[in-house]
């Protein structure tokens, strides 16, 4: 904290409020774009007092991003002042009151260019991959149990590979040993050039309990991997995947449904190929050129209104 921000909580809030108002007065921006919980409330509380238009972006499940009583009250009191509210899914929009929904627009995430390439054609590596922080929300534990049920005996050559790190890494390594699959579960940690590591995999899995718009799923679909995802709130995967067409959706936390989906993809190569081919069409929606153009048009329109 800065020296002037080391007073009490109320004094800190007042100092930051005044500092932001002074910044807006000095810069006189045409538009302010703010991201995430408390920042959105602060931007709306200050910039709109100076007659500046503010667009706020809610990146996660609104019930989680504004989960505390104070944050929710601040959101309800300020979002009506926004020039626009950018959300990531239909489900996220639906969680706001009607007067805020009228201000909402769904704009896609931009794909990392390294994931825009021609789909790999050829024999796929016998790997099922996840790319996520290793914690309870990402639910690697459920996937391990489903993997044992689906691939334990029927597909003995397949391995389950986790990319990412997190607080549950050691716990999951122990669980793999308890389940008798430790030799078939790999913990790769954080890696660079993720696309090169996963593009030849047989299946990509997202098993989260909650997500906004999952970038890892968008990236895996862009590479043309057969993807299985939980149909988690607030609806990001459901907006990306048409079940059975360009991926498979399973209920949140449903180990048996996940195991059935894994079995379905591994036992039907034609289905796997079809899902992967259709998944690559996400590039037409989320490529940087397309996405950036949508954001720019939205900003231009907002500033003209």
MODAUR-V91701 format. One line per field, one symbol per residue. ss: DSSP state (h for helix, s for strand, l for the rest). phi: phi as a letter, one per 30 degrees, with the letter a starting at -180 (. if undefined). Layout:
BEGIN
ss: ???
phi: ???
END
This chain:
BEGIN
ss: llhhhlllhhhhhhhhhhhhhhhhhhhlllssssslhhhhhhhhhhhhhhllsssssllllhhhhlllhhhhhhhhhhhhhllssssllhhhhhlllhhhhllsssllllllhhhlllllllllsssssssllllllllhhhhhhhhhhhhlllllllssssssllllhhhhhhhhhhhllhhhsssssllllhhhhhllsssssslllsllllhhhhhhhhhlllssssllsllhhhhhllslllssssllllhhhhhhhhhhhhhlhhhhhhhhhhhhhhhhhhlhhhhhhhhhhhhhhhhhl
phi: .dedccddddddddddedddeddddddhddacccbifdeddddddcdddcicdbccbccbdedcdbdddddddddddcdddddabcbcadddeddcdeddedcdbcbdddddedccadddckdcddbccbbaddadddidedddddddddcecdbddcbcbcckbldcededdddedddibedccccdidbcheeddcdcddbcbcbddbadcddddedddddiddcbbddcdcjeeddccceicblbcbddicddddddddddddcbdddeddddddddddddccdedddddddddddeddddd
END
